Each structure stands twice: as C-alpha cells, then as structure tokens.
Amino acid sequence: MAHTRLRPFNTKDTYPEQALDNDLCQAVITRNTIYLRGQVPQDLDTRENVGVGDPVAQAEKVMDNITLLLTEAGAKLTDICKVTVYLTDIRHREATYRVLGRRMKGVFPVFTGLVVVALARPEWLIEVDVIAERE
C-alpha cells in the first residue's frame, strides 16, 4: 500500500450514539505528505472532551493533538503547509487564533478560517485540519 495510516478507528466506537460504521484514521502519509484529520479538543487516547465551554483550552488541546500526530508521522510543526480552522462562533476567532499563532510561530502556513453552524459534537467549538510536507 502506498499510504501509511496512523491511529485507525471506526466511528461506531467514536460516536456510539450514532448509527455510523466508517473506517477512518487520524492521519494518512503519502510519501512525504501528511494529511491530518480535523483535530478537535478530544484526547486521542481516551476520547475525553477537553475544555468544554472554553475556546482557548480547546485550541490548546487541538494544537497538542496536531503536534502529537505530526511527531508520530515523523514531522514537526514547521512542516505544516496548509491549515483550515473551523469555528462554531466568530466571537472565538481572536482568542483561538492567538493560541494557534503562538503555537505555530515561525511556521508561515497558508491559513483558511471558516465559521460553521456546528461540528460533530455540540461541545466542540473548534476543529483544525492540517496538511504537512515532511523532509
């Protein structure tokens, strides 16, 4: 197989209250490109939600997850090329972007920000997906 898949899971385990049965993973590596699944404020091992009601704490957890997954993929934050941010409330933009900016200082990725009606869980205020190119 040309791809390496990190942290595979099935949605019936992740969203047991929903009638889903999708095989997914947290990251796909194709040669040197790393595609991260949209990262949310949830512990990757326990699935515990972090920072409920606190957009800053949620942004910190999202960046922790991104850092961890990139490390597992053999990359680092400076390898990030593209970031897409999804917020459920435009009023959280300044606070969450401060966290993202601090955590990605010196990276200079292209950045797209969207405000959406909702994310997969109502307690999630932010989701961030990333594309990186490792050396």
C-alpha positions in Angstrom: 0.0 0.0 0.0 1.3 3.4 -0.9 -0.2 5.1 2.2 0.6 4.8 5.9 -2.4 5.3 8.1 -1.9 6.4 11.7 -4.4 5.6 14.6 -7.1 3.9 12.6 -10.6 3.7 14.2 -14.2 3.1 13.4 -16.9 5.7 14.0 -19.1 3.2 15.8 -16.6 3.3 18.6 -16.1 7.1 18.4 -19.8 8.0 18.1 -21.6 5.1 19.7 -24.9 7.1 19.9 -24.9 7.5 16.1 -25.6 4.7 13.6 -22.2 5.1 11.8 -19.8 2.4 10.7 -16.9 4.3 8.9 -13.3 3.1 9.0 -11.1 6.3 9.4 -7.8 7.3 10.8 -6.2 10.3 12.4 -3.5 10.8 9.7 -2.6 9.5 6.3 1.0 9.7 5.0 1.6 9.6 1.2 5.3 9.6 0.5 6.2 12.9 2.3 2.8 14.5 2.6 0.8 14.2 5.8 -2.9 14.8 5.9 -4.3 15.1 9.4 -7.9 14.5 10.2 -9.7 17.6 11.6 -8.4 17.8 15.1 -10.9 18.6 17.9 -10.5 19.2 21.6 -10.6 15.5 22.5 -7.9 13.3 24.0 -6.7 11.0 21.2 -6.3 8.0 23.5 -9.3 8.3 25.9 -11.7 10.3 23.7 -12.4 12.6 26.7 -13.5 16.0 25.6 -11.2 18.8 26.9 -12.0 22.4 27.7 -15.8 22.2 27.3 -17.1 25.8 27.0 -13.5 27.2 26.9 -12.3 28.1 23.3 -8.8 28.8 24.5 -8.4 25.4 26.3 -9.9 23.7 23.2 -7.5 25.4 20.8 -4.6 24.3 23.1 -5.8 20.7 23.0 -6.2 20.8 19.2 -2.6 22.0 18.9 -1.4 19.3 21.3 -3.1 16.7 19.1 -1.6 18.2 15.9 1.8 18.2 17.5 1.5 14.6 18.7 0.2 13.3 15.3 2.9 15.1 13.3 5.6 13.7 15.6 4.1 10.2 15.2 4.3 10.8 11.4 7.9 11.8 11.6 7.3 15.5 11.1 7.1 18.7 13.1 5.1 21.9 13.2 7.4 23.7 10.8 6.5 21.1 8.2 2.9 22.4 8.1 1.8 23.9 4.7 -1.9 24.3 5.0 -4.2 24.9 8.0 -8.0 25.0 7.9 -9.8 26.2 11.0 -13.5 25.6 11.7 -15.2 27.7 14.4 -18.7 27.5 15.6 -18.8 31.1 16.7 -16.9 34.1 15.2 -16.5 35.6 18.6 -14.0 32.8 19.4 -11.8 33.8 16.5 -9.4 36.2 18.2 -8.8 34.0 21.3 -8.3 30.8 19.3 -6.2 32.4 16.6 -3.9 33.8 19.4 -3.3 30.2 20.5 -2.8 28.9 17.0 -0.5 31.8 16.2 1.6 31.3 19.3 1.9 27.5 18.8 2.8 27.9 15.1 5.1 30.9 15.5 7.6 31.0 12.6 5.7 28.3 10.5 4.0 30.6 8.0 1.4 28.2 6.6 -1.4 29.2 4.3 -4.5 29.5 6.6 -8.2 29.3 5.9 -10.8 30.1 8.6 -14.4 29.2 8.4 -17.4 29.7 10.7 -19.7 26.7 10.6 -23.1 26.0 12.1 -21.9 23.0 14.1 -19.2 20.4 14.5 -19.7 16.7 15.1 -20.2 17.2 18.8 -22.1 20.2 20.2 -19.4 20.8 22.9 -16.7 21.3 20.3 -16.1 25.0 19.4 -13.1 24.5 17.1 -11.7 21.9 14.7 -8.4 22.3 12.7 -7.1 20.2 9.9 -3.6 20.3 8.6 -1.5 19.3 5.6 2.2 19.0 6.1 5.2 18.0 4.0 8.0 16.2 5.8 11.6 16.2 4.5 
